[in-house]
Amino acid sequence: MKKWFAVIGDPISHSKSPAMHNAWYKEMNVDATYIPIHVEPANLHQAVTSLKLLGASGWNVTIPHKEAILPLLDELDEQAQKMGAVNTVVKTAAGKYKGYNTDGAGFVRSLEDMIGPAHKDKLVLLIGAGGAARGIAFALLAEGYQHITIANRTLAKAEAIVEQLGCGQAISLQEAENNLQKFAIFIQTTPAGMTSGTLDLPFSLDKLPQGAIAADIVYNPLMTPFLQAAESKGATIVNGLGMFVHQGAIAYNYWLGHYPNTSSTIAELTAQLK
Ligand code: NAP
């Protein structure tokens, strides 16, 4: 039987996931389709009940449902439970719907695509302590990065993640700015620099150390003010597009058992966003 997948969110019309997944099905000769479904928060329960009833093979979950969907699923992957957020739902062999989170792992793959796996002992500064930062912090730890410091405007949110991680440190944005020299890998996870937003950088990168690696998870625009500032200081930069493509590719792999071609997708989307 033809498999079908979806992405649910509010808004959803801007999502690049349907085009990306449908292109992979075509390329890999997979008999499947992937559709966007607009689900407002008040309708989430009914939408999930309907997706299960109609036998969806799986679906992605985007803003604002990543946390609210947890109690509506039959099973949860351990990492997704710790992260408190789900972005991928998989129909198991037993017909149950299990939630996973591929955002953080997608980020780590994207980072290591660019810099390789040999930097796990370096000191990481994670800027922001929202849903994406939480997922990235858990994924970094799972992949062997052991020195994680989280800087956030609301310190209590950074402290809560550190407590849950069982390691690392929480600091203010001012402390981060004053101590940039201590870190080697900088990961910007606030919405600062998004095309639709007006946020300034969380802090100045004037004192960025030599040889820094700077990643931003915002990918529209590809070249954010954070990446521009970091590049002007000689840093190796990693934009947010790889994270988006790899989170989708890891979901695809959960659903279909093989990894799609991410490099051509990244090249195509880069050309579209430039
Ligand atoms: P979120 O849960 O709302 O968290 C936002 C974070 O940004 C919080 O730490 C917040 O600090 C901080 N922040 C917001 N406004 C700020 C300001 N004016 N100054 C300093 N800090 C500020 O959002 P999220 O889900 O983590 O998403 C964050 C960004 O990542 C979004 O732009 C999203 O599009 C992007 N993203 C990209 C991918 C990808 O695949 N590349 C995946 C997921 C998300 P407080 O705690 O103090 O409020």
Residues whose N, C-alpha, C, O or C-beta is under 5 A from the ligand:
A	BS01	NAP	G128 A129 G130 G131 A132 A133 N152 R153 T154 K157 T189 T190 P191 L199 P202 I217 V218 G240 M243 F244
